[in-house]
């Protein structure tokens, strides 16, 4: 796991300097505290920078790395789990290895297959290869989007990096808010790729590669998509599906145990993490290191009892950490700094402390449970949406003269959630907007003063669903929901919160539920085997039976550390108001009265406002740090003053 960056100067001015690359790479030292390196080509118009967190081949694997003749150079972030399997075939073709690293396998594979090398890779990755002979740069991001990669074009140069802060370390990169991305953030909790909140800075979408010619011509290609079977679902029986899920998940766990450093598991005591621990314990000759977290005096966040029970059952070496309210608030500016752009999920705080706990105990690699709920229908909200689907479709089909006044009446008489469904149906919008509690459209319009229309969100949704239909895949609402989650919320919110908070502590997180072979099979399983007899994740629970105790399998679903409604408490609400009041640029950007209204409602006992307050607080911190240029310590003082006054 590493941080990568680079520059290609289309005008061949010969000005790419090693010192500039080092400054960009050093902005990500937390991603790679063990080693660093730079490469500048003979023409001084291309450069690559690197920070390394040593996981495999600790003595070798220095980057940037060249092929045998020095004509191709690579910087790589991630892990390729099948690199040892690919190596013999490459050696028989004459490639001479200098290391045991997976980086070198990518490089030799590129020599054989060009940009199609990505099709042979199993793992998580973001890499860049400069081909001196073909005079082009290849950027690639893994199929699911586990690893990030950002880029921008400035003054005839393309800059890229694992984190936006490395791009901002290049002299003269402007810091402006992309108002369209901001509008989409308020709807979806993170800016959908390729947008970021920084105007002019893009993120490479999951499953895409970018080919950059020396003269500046660029080609963005999608090489993989979450394709549902065009000819229908798998013909396997239920029991055969159970066995295949078990086989693929076991294989995925085995692949992700590839490491030359200590590794462990984030354990909540729920099915996903417990299944992980159970299989790892079967494969190891020592106890599994497990890690759990809770917020002090907050029962909804505290799953330590369940996690201890699982750890005891599998004789794990268990570790715990408790976050105090002071710890929670003190982290926020650093959390926003590490995020680079707002991620609307308070789980970032416990994730950071969990990652720190692992690092403090000498564990450098952890396995996490992201992806299971999206692939196997683990959220009750999915089942509610499926039940609502026929009624929503019927209402949407009514004439506008009927549904428009009904929606207007519902806005006055119904709960916010139900009224929102009516309003969307009246506009002909899709039912499912992703697993994020969107800021209500009317609130968003009021805050943005017309700078970010809700039409943007609807257009993005429609384009995404159309892309899914273009794959030829069949299926109903659950498949559509899964596709949308795999295209946005999973790669750009859930996986980024894991990447940014673990790398903030210089540890690597691996995601066994998102092995692309398991993902591909999960997409072929019919919905009736994912939600059956009132059970979410039915097929996964059957696969775990006999491996995980029944009391874990039948445990009610709980969100990690609860949710924003319990984590966003009074001191944090006041801190949000304080921060907005301190940042004049932020007040000029948006109308923040709706935030003040949300905070007032929260103080009056409306905990449903918690997520939206968190979304806006995160945005406020990002703006103060990255647009206004405030130091984290200054933002911490603003937040801390409010908290001290409250407590």
N, C-alpha and C positions, 0 to 999 in steps of 0.2 A: 504494500500500500504506500502510495507516494503522492507527491505533488509535481505536476509537470507544467511546463510553459514554453513559449517559443515566439519567434518573430520571423516573418518572411516579408522582405522589402521588394515590392513589385517593380520599383523604379531602379533597382540595382545601384543604389548610391554608395554601397560599400561602407555603410555606417553602423551595421549591427555590431554592438560591442559586448564583450564578455561581462563587463561590469553591470550593464543594464540587465542582462539575463540573470545575473546573480541577485540583483536587487529584486527582480520579479520572483525568483525562486525563494528567496529568503523571506518574502512576505508570507510564505506557507511553511515555515520551518516546523510548525506543529505537525504537518502531514508527513514530514520526513526528517526526524532529528538525528538520524544515524549517519547520513552521507549526503553529499551534494556534488553536482558537476554541471559543466556547461560545454557546449560545442558550437563553434562558428565555422561555417563552410569556407573554403578558400577564397570565395568571392565576397565574403563578408556581407552577404545579403540574406542569409538564413542563419538562425541561431536557435538552439534548444537548451532549456534549463531544467534542472531536476533536483528534487529533495527526496531522500529515501528513508522509508521505514523498513528495516531489514526483517523479512519473514522467511524467505526461502533462499538457500545458498548464501549464508551470511557473509562468507569471505569473498565471494564473487558477486556478480550481478551489478557492478557499478554502471551507472548511466550518466549521460547519454552513451549508448552502445552502438558499435558499428558492426557490419558484416565483415567477412574475411578480407575483402579488398578495399573497404572503407568507402564504398559508393552509396551505401544506405545507412542512415542513422535513426535510432529510435529512442523515444522517451515513453514510458509506460507506467500507468497507475492501475493496480488491480491484481488479480490472480487468475492464471489459466490452469484449471485443474487437470486438463488432459495433456499438458505439455510433455510429460514423460512418455505418454503413449504415442504422441506425434513424432518424437525425436528419432526413433530408429528409422522410420521411413525417410526422414530428411537426411539422415546420415548416409543411407544407401544411395542417395542422389548426389553425394559428394560434399555435403555441407560439413564443415569442421567446427565443432563446438569448442569454446574456450571456457564455458561455465556450466553450472547445473541449473541455471535460471530459466524461468518461463519466458522472460523477456527475449532471450536469444531465439527461442522457438518461434515466436511471432515474427521476428526479423527474417529468419530463414524461410518461414512459410510465405511471407510476403514476396521473397525472391522467386518462389515457385508459382504462386497464385495471384500475385498482385493484390488489388484491393479486395478480391474475393477471399482472401485469407480469413476474414472475419467469420465466414461460414463454417470453418473447421474448428473454431475456438469454443471451448466450454468454460464459462467462468464469468467474471465481472471485469470490465476493462474500460479504460479510456486511454488511447495512445495516439502518438503522432510519429509518422515515418517521413523523413526527408530522403527523396531519391535523387541523388546528384546526377545520375545519367538521364533520367526522364525529366529532371528539373521540375519536380512537383512535390507537394506535401499532401499526405493522407492523414486525416483526422477521423477517428472512429470511436463510437460509444456503444457499450454492450446492449444486447437485445432488449433487456428489461429496463435499463437506465439506472443500474445500481451505482455507477460511478458518474460523476458530473464532468462536463467539459464546456467551457465558455470561450467565446471569441468575439472580436470586433475588428473593423477595418478603420484605420485612422491614417490620414495623410499618406496614402499609397502603401500602407503596411497592414498586414493581418497579424494580430496578436491573439494568442490563445493561452489558456491556463486552466488548471483544475479548480481554481477559485477566482472569483471576480477581483478580490483584493490584489492578486498578482498582476492582473491587467491594469488596475488603477495605479500600481507602482510604476508603470511606464510613464515617463514625463508627458504631460499635455492631454491625457485622456480626460474628456469632459465628464462631469458628474451632474446629469440632468435626469429628472423623473420622466419615465415613459408613461404618459397619462392613460394610454390604452391598456398597458400592462397593469397599471394601478387599478383600473376598473375591473379587469379580469381577476386580479388578486382578491378584490372584495367579493367577487362571486364564487371563486373556486379555491380560496385559501392559499394559493401560490400562483405565480404567473405561468400559464401554459407555455411549453416550448413551442417555438424558439425564442419567445420573448423573455426578457427579464425586466425588473423595475428600473434598470438603468437604460436610458435611451441610447440606442446604438450598440449595446452589448447583447449578444444572443447566446443561447445555450443550444448545443447540439442535441436534437431530440433523440430519445432512446431508439435503438435499432437503426441508426443512420450513420452514414459516413460523409465526409466533406472532402472533395478532391480540389486542391488549390494549385493552379498552375503558376509558374514563376511570373507570368505576365499579369496575374491578377484574376484570370478567369476561374470561376468556382462552379462546382457541380455538387449539389446536395442530393444524396440518394438514400432511399430507404431500402435496407437490405433484409429486414425482418419485420414482421408484424404479428400481432396476437390474432392469428387467423383461426377461425372456427372451421370445422370440417365442412367443405362445400357439399359433400355427398351425404351429410347427416352425421349423427352421433355414432360412437363406437358400437360395434355389434357384440361386444363382450357382455357376458352376464354380470349380474351384480357382484357375485363372488369373484369372478375374474377381474372386475374393476378393482375390488378391494385388494386383491393380490398384486395387481399392477401398481396401484398407488403405493402400497407398502414397499414393493421392490424399488420403485423409482426414488422414493424418499430415502430409503436406506442407502441407495447408491449415491444420492446427493450428499447425505451426511458424510459418507466415506470420502467422497471427493474433497469436501471442505475441511477435512482433518489434515490435509497436506500442510505441514508447517514445520519449521526448524526452531520455533519458539513456543512457549507455553500458551495454551488456549483453553477457553471455557465457554459458558453459556449464560445468557441473561435469562433468569428464571422468574416467572410470575406465579407459577403454580397452576396455570391454565393448560388446556390441551396442547396448544402449539409448542410452547417451550418445554413442557413435560415430555412430549413425544421425542423432542430433540435430545433431551437428557437421557431418556430411556435407551435410545439407540446408541448414543455415544458411549454410555456405560457398558454396553455389550461389546464394544469395539476396543475398549481401552484396558490397559493393565494397571491403571491407577485410578483413583477417584476423579470424577469430573468436577472441575471448579465451577460453582454456580454463584450468581450474583443477583440480589434483590434490593429494592428500594421502596421507601414509603415517605410520605410527607407527615411531619410531626402533628399529632393530635387531629389527624384527618382520617377517619375510618374508611372513607370511600377509596382512598389511595393505598390503603394498607392491606397487602396480600401476603404479608410475611408468614403468617401461620400456614397458609396453603403451600407456599414455596418451601417452607421448612419441612412440611410433611412429605413433599415430593423428594426433596434432597435427602431426607432420612431414608425414604423407601429405596432409593438407588445408591445409598451410601456415598453421597457427594460431599465434597469439601465446600461448605456453604459459607457465603459472606453476605452481610447486609449493611445498608447505610440508611440513616434517617436524615431527611432534609428539614431544617428549621425554617420558619418564616423568614428569618434574617438571611439564611443561606439562599433561599429562593429569590429574594429581591436583589441581593448582592450580585448574583450571577447574571442578571438580566442584560446589562450592557455588554458583558463579554459574550454572552449567548448571541446577541444581535450582531456583534462583530464577527463571530464565527459563521453565522448564517449567510452573510454577504447580501442577501435580499430577504425580505420578510417571509417566514414560514409560519402560517397561522395554526400553531399547535403547541399548547403549553407542555406537552409531553417532552419537549426539548429540554426542559429543566431537569426532570428526573433522569432522562437519558444521559445528560452530561454527568450528573453525579454518579450514575451507575458505571459509566465508562471510566470515570476517575477512580472509583473503587476497584475496578478490575486492574487498572494500571498500577495503582498503589500496592496491589497484591502480586505484581510481577506477571500478570497475564497480558499478552500483547494481541491475541486474536480471540474474538468471541463470535459465537453463532447466535442469531436472533430469529424471531418468528414472523417477520413481516411477510405478507403475501398470502398467507393461508386463508384469511377471511375473504379476501377478494376472489380467490380461485375456487373456494369450496362453499361459498354462501354462508359466511360466518356471522353476518350482521343481521340483527332482527329488523333493521330498517329495510334491508333488501326484501325480506318476506312481506313487510307491510306495503312496500311499493308494488310487489307482485300482486297482492290482494287488491290494491287500489287500481291497478292497471286497466281492467275492463271498464270500470266506471269513468276513469279519466278519459279513456278513448271515446266513450259514448258522449261525454259532455263536450269534448273537443270538437266532435262532429256536428254539434248543434249549430244553427245559424247564428251569426253574430248578434242579431237583434234580440236573441234569447240569452245567450251566455254572457254578453257584456254587462247588462244590468244585474244579472244574477251574481256575477263576480263582484260588482260594486257593492251589492247588498251584503255579500259574504264578508267583505272587508270590514264592514261595520259590526257584524253580528258574530262572526266565527273567531276561533283562535287564530293566532298569526300563521301557524303552519297550514291549517286547512284553508284559510283565506288565500294563502300563497299558491296553493295548488289550483284553486279556482281561477286566480288571475293568470297563471301560466297557461292553463287549459284554454282560457278565453282568447289568448294570443296565439294559440296553435303551437306552443312550445312543447318540447319533449317533457315527459314526466320526470325522468331521472337526471339530475344535474350534478351527480357525484356525491360522495359520502361526506361532504363538507356542509356545515350549517351556514349557507350563504347569508351575507348581509341583505336584508330585504331591499328589493329594487327601489322602492320609494325612498328609503333611507340613503341608499347609495347615490341616487340622483341628486338628493338634497346636498349631500356632502361634496360632490364633485362639481356642482354648479354648471352642469351641462357639459363638462369636459370629458366625461366617460359614459357613453350611452349604454343602457342595458342591451341594445341591439348588438353590441360587440359580443357579449356573453352568449346570446342566442345564436349569433352567426357562427361562433366557434363551436358550440354544441352541435349545430346542424352539420357543419363541415366534418366534425369528428364522426358523427353517426353515419354520414354518407360514405366516409372512407371505410367504415366497417362493412357497409353494405356492398361496397365495390370489391371486397375480398371474395364475395360469393358465398360467404358463410350463412348458414341457416340458423334458426333458433328464435327464441322469444325474448321477453324483457330481461330475464336474468343474464342472458348472453350479452345483450346490449349494455347492461350495467357493468358487467365484468370488463368488457372491452373499454368502456369509458374510464374505468378505474385504472386499467393497465396503461392507458394512454396518458393519463394526467396525475391523478391523486397519488398513485403508488410511486411513479418515478420522480415526480417533482415536489412532493410534499413528504410522504412517509419515508421514502428511501433517502431523501436529502436530509431529513432530520436525523436519521441514523448516521449517515456519512459525516455530516458536519459536526455532530456532537461527539462521536467516537474519535474522529480525527483531531478534534480539539484537544483530546487527551493522548494523542499519538497511539491509538490502538485501531486495529482493523476489525470491521464487522463483516461477517459472511451470512448469506441469506439462503439457507438450504431449500426453503419452499419455492424459491424462484429459480431453481435450475431450469433452464429452458426446455429440457426434455420432459420434466415433470409438468411444467406449464402447458406444453403442447398437449400432453395427454389429458390434463385436467380440463382443457377447453373442449375435449371430445366427449366428456362425461355428460350425459343428459341431466338437465336440472332436477328431474324427479329423483335422482340419486344423490343430489346435493342437499335438497330440502325434502325430507320425507317423514311422514308420521309426526309432523310438528317439530322435527329436529333439524336445526341448522347443522351444517357440516356432517351430514349423515354418513357419507361414504368415507370421510377421513376418520370419523369416530370408529367406524367398523374396522378400518385399517389399523387403528391404534389398539383395538381390543385384544387383550392377552399380552400386550407389551406395556401399556400404561394402565394403572389401576382404574377400576370402574368408577371410583369416587372422584377421579379427575375427569374422566370422560363425561360424566353426568353433571358436573359442576356447571352452574349458570354462567353464561358469558359475562365477563366484566372487562371494561376498557382498562388499558394499562394506566395505573395510578388514577383511575376514575375518569374525570373529564374536566373541561374548563369550568363547569359549574361548581366544582368543589375546589379547584386550584386557584381560581380567581377570587380572592377574598378581599376584605375591606382595605387593608393597606395597599394592595395592588391597584385597586380601583382608584384610590386617592393619588397613587403614583402616576397613573395614566393622565389624570387631570393636570397634575403638577408639570409633567413633561410637556404637554401641549401648551400650557401657559408660558413656559420658558422659551419655546422655539417660535420666534416670529415668522420665520420662513415657512414653517409648517402651517401656521395659521393663515398665511397668505395663499398657501397652496389649496386648502380645502376649508369648507365650513365645518367646524368641529362641534357645533351645537348638538348634532345627533349623538356624539359620544357623551357629552355632558348629560343628555337625557337618559342614555343607557346607564350611566353611572348612578344617576338619581334613582332609577328604577331598581338597580342592584342594591343600593342602600336600603330601599324600601322592601327588600326581600325577594325580588324577582331574580332567581339564580339562573334563569334561562338566558340572561343577558351576558353571562360570563364569557362565552366563546367570542362574541362580537367585540367585547371590551378587549379581550386578548388580541384579537386580530388587529384592532386599531392601535393598541399599545405597542405591538410589535412593529407596526408601520411607523409610529412616531419615533421609536428608538432608532430604527433604520435611517430615517430621514435626518435625525440629529447627528448620527455618527457618520454616515456616508455622503450625504448631500451637503449638510451644513459644516461638516468637518470637525465636529466636536470629538474630543477624546473620550474613551470609555469612562475614565475617572470623573469627567465633568458630568456626564449623563448619570453616573452612579450617585453623584452628590445631589443632583436634582431629585432622583428617585428616593434616595436615602433621607433627605430632609422631610419629605412627605411621610415616609414610613415612620420615622422617629416621632414626628408630631402625632401620628395616629396611635402608635404603640406606647 
